[in-house]
Amino acid sequence: MTDALDHLGEPPHEPGEAADYLTDALKSMAQLALAADLPNSSAMLEAAAKLVDQEGRLGPWSETRAGGDADQSPDG
């Protein structure tokens, strides 16, 4: 896992890359919350990271939902 906080000022613009970026950022925040002895916050951030990762892989721009056409618009 890369350190998502390294490129905080340069978020990607492609939906799939943005989802990966956000997933890494949430995982980094979860680690920080755990280090600060905030286990509930850490668990919530990990759950959010899993949801973002899942939606990032299955979003309308992904090959999985778009039937192989990654450039298909979300509206269909």
Secondary structure, 3 states (H helix, E strand, C coil): CCCHHHHCCCCCCCHHHHHHHHHHHHHHHHHHHHHCCCHHHHHHHHHHHHHHHHHHHHCCCCCCCCCCCCCCCCCC
